[in-house]
Amino acid sequence: MIIYHAAFDLYNCMFRILLILSRMRSSYVEMERLLIWDYYVTFPHRISNISFPQEMRKQYSRFFKDNTNPYEEVLDDVKVFAKMRSYQTEALRCLAAYGLIDSECLLESKIIRTNKALPKALQNRLDNIPARLKNVITLIESPFTELPLYGEKGFKYRTKLIDYKYDIH
């Protein structure tokens, strides 16, 4: 039996990464932060599992609704995220090879979008995001993305997708 899911599609992952980079507020993004956001773009209904800071909880409460798709049930977020990692890493390498992200910064786990123009058809798709991704994109464009990545109250801690206990930052 062959089962397809966008989470394990290299080209879909490249598209998702470009979508995230086009919506980020900062000039660069840490690779781990980008991979976490890619998970939520792939599984937008899992946003309800993020633990928001108290002062942001009310503002982002509309994202807490669990709009689960019965065909996309995720039993273990950490395992699915770990399985996606090889596809995400390869997608980043491909984007660097195409000159769409800076390859030198990629070696330092920082992702910076280059000035290389995208084909018009691809740019149109990035500009017209599907309705199911509106909540995730709104969060990516919000001050929530400016939370620190590391530490007890950082982004990794709040998503619980990557271990944060041994971070040195």
N, C-alpha and C positions, 0 to 999 in steps of 0.2 A: 504494500500500500504506500503510495507516495502522498506525502502531506506537505503542503506549502504554507509557509508563514513568512511575512515580511521581515520579521526579526532576524531571519537567517538568510536574507537575500542581500548580497553584496551591493548591488546597484541601488536597491531601496535604501540601504544604510547610507550610501553616499548621498542620496537625495535628502535623507533626514538630517544628516550632518550639515549639509549646505543650508537647509531650512533653518536650523538652529543658529548657525553662524550669521545668517542674514538678519536674525531677530535679536541677537545679543546686544547689550548696551555697551559693553566694553570692547576695546580694540583687540584683546586676546582673551582666551579662556583656557583654564587648566584642562588637560586631557580627561582627568577623572570626572570633573564637573560636566564636561561635554558628553561623556559616555552615560552618565546618570540621566542627563536630559534626553539623550537618545532613547533610553529605556522608557521614559514617560511619553515621548512622542509615539513610540511603538505601542505602548499600552496606556493610553490616556486615562482609562478608568482607574488606574492604580494611584493616581494623584491623591486619592482619599487616604492613602497610607502615609503620606508625608506628615511629619509632626511640625506644624508651623509655630513660630514664636508667638507668645501670648498676644503681643501687640499687633500681630498681623493676622491672627486667627479669625477675627471678625471680618476683616477686610476680604479675606480669601475664602470665607465659608462657602461661597457658592461653588467652589471647586471640590468641596468635600463629598458631594453627592456621588454615590457609587453607581455609575451607569454601566454595569457589567454586561458584556456581551457573552451569552452562554457558550459561544463557540470559541471564546478567547479566555477561558478560565486559566488563571495562573495560580498554581498551588504553592509554589515556592519562589518568591521574587528573587532571592539571592542566587538560586541555581539557574534560573532563566537568564538573569543578568550575566552570570559567569559564562554561560554557553554563548551569549551574544558577543562576548569580548573579542574572540578571534575574528569575527566578521567586522566588528567595529574597527579593530586595529588594521585589518587589511583595507578597509574602506578609507581610512586616514592615509595609508601608504599610497593608495591609488590617487587620491585627491592631491597628494604632494607630487606624485609623478606627473599628473596633468598640470601642475603649477597653480592649482587653485588654493592651496594652503602652503605656508612657508615650511619647507622641508628641514631647514636648520633648526627652527623652533620646535618642530615635531620631535626631534631628537631629545629636546629638553622637556618634553611633555607639555608644551605650550602650543596652542592652536591659534594661528593667525591667518585670516583670509587674505589672500593676495589681491592685487588690483586687476588680475586677469578677468576679463569680461566673460560672462556665461552666454551660451547660445540663447537667443530670444525665447525660444519655446520653453527652455528650462527656466529661465527667469520668470516667464509668465506663470508657470506652475508654482514657483516659489512665492510669487506675489498673491496667488489665489489659493489660499490654503483651504483644505476641506473643513467643513463645520465641526467634525468630530475632534479636530485639533485646536479649536479656538481657545479652550481653557488652558491648554498647555502653552500655547504661544503667548497668551496673555500673561501667564506666570513668567515665561522666559523674558518678556519685555518689561517686567515689573522690578521694583527694588528688591524683591525676594532673591533674585539671582546675585545680589551683592553680599549676601551672607558669606562669612568666611567658609572656606572649604573644609578646613581642619578643626579639630578640637571638639570639646564636649557639646557645644551648641552649634557646630558647623553643619554644612550641607550634607556631608557624608553621614553624620550622626542622625540628622533629621530624616534621611531617606532609608537608612539601615541597609543599603545595597552593598556598601563597601565597608570593611572594618576600619574604624577610626581610632581605636584605642592606642595604637602604637605609632601614631603620627608624631613626628618631631617638630611640626610647625606650631 
